[in-house]
Amino acid sequence: MNRIPTFVIVGRPNVGKSTLFNRIVGERVAVVEDQPGITRDRLYAECEHQKKPFRLVDTGGILFSDDDPLILQIRTQADIALAEADVVYFLVDTTNGIHPDDIEVANHLRLINKPILVLANKADNPARAESSTEFYGLGRWQIIPISALNGIGIEDVLDISFDACPKSSKKVKKQIETKISLVGRPNVGKSSLLNAYTGTVRSIVSEIGGTTRDAIDSLIQFGTHYIRLIDTAGLRRKGKIQGTYEYYMALRSERAIQRSECALVLIDGVEGLTDGDKRTAHLTREHQKACVLVVNKWDQVEEPDGNLGNTSSEKKALIKIIRDEIPELKYAPIVFTSALKEAGLKGPMNQALSAIENWKFRIPTGDLNRLIQDALFEKPYQRKGKNLKIYYATQFKTCPPMIALVCNDPDLLHFSYLRYLENKIREKYSLMGTPILFKVKHHREEK
């Protein structure tokens, strides 16, 4: 089977792996900071070099003796990435020379039968580039001096990589992808849900909140759909963000919502709805995305079925709380699941796909005008002694549906009446899972 080649970046912590990843991808995808151990999971990006596609993978820093309780999982993540690799980028630091941890990584890489390029990073001047020859002491691998920060030597690395990778790795046709993000506050089970959908240890799962620090992409097939799942770092209130890397975690989580079509907002079924859950849900509306509310860890309350039909008293009670506390997201379906038990997994995905269809839905102009006029006739609106008149309505945009209302006086249209009109639209078209937005215009603006 022909496939695009995969290039995997490995090395000890803080040698510049995430900087190299961002340089090749062309944008700040991985969290970069002068602090070891920032990247923990493996991070994927689809790239091109001279019109040739390839997949780039960033990994956490590999250590073999460390106090970090997640070090074994970080190393496991790197090993999974190495198994997928066509070419391995072994990154080292020219400013430090050969480090004992470099030797440990080199010994580990000798056990795999893959082309390995030793990239001597931070070679920003001729002296450092010349000193990179000492890394031949790690093994009989090709040494390439580079500077990930300044882009020196990157073109050569990619050229050599394509020459080194197997001939069967050719250009393949890209599938149409649906982008769905997994968002929520820390430790609600986002990474566990991602792993349940992918069937692999795709993200590190731990009791420690904040384990995931980057937005991580995974491509899965669900029925006939190719879905790109984006696991994100837990969102916290801005005032609670501690340290620079947490700021970037929150920023990437918001960007993950922005580049997705639908967000699965995870809620801890044991703890119930919190202020953090409400803030996260509001972000999906702020960024105008489709939304599904996923109550996770429901196995600790009762057996999850991912179905709102025949709901138990516990489900009904939680649904009422969610609807009362987040009334502006009444359009978002609520499903119950258990990522740990892999139960109720179809519900969130089916609801998300349906929500995305509604997010892209367009109402015919004639039908919309008749619906709005009937609603106005059924419930005339008057304010400040003046009758509201809506002359024309049209949906001028999708993703989400945006409706323009041309009226005699935009100031007359109170938000409560707009909510009434939205409810009338949903009575006919449902549009579950997507917000509906209005733009009110004065009829003189149309002339």
Protein Blocks (a to p, Z undefined) as FASTA:
>chain_A
ZZddddddeddehiopmmmmmmmnopafbccdddehkambdcdddddeehiacddddddd
ddfbdfbfklmmmmmmmmmmmmmpmbdcddddfklopafklmmmmmmmmmpccdddddde
hilbfklmmmmmmmmmnoccddddddfknopoklmmmmmmmmmpcfklccdddddddddd
deddehiopmmmmmmmnopafbccdfbghkambdcdddddehjbccddddddddddfklp
gcjklmmmmmmmmmmmmmpmbdcddddfknopafklmmmmmmmmmnopacddddehklmm
mccehiaghpafklmmmmmmmmmmmmmlmmpccddddfklopaklmmmmmmmmmmmmmmp
ccdfklmmmmmmmmmmmmccdeehiacddfbdcdfbghiaddddddfblklmcfklmmmm
mmmmmmmnnogoiacddddddfklmZZ
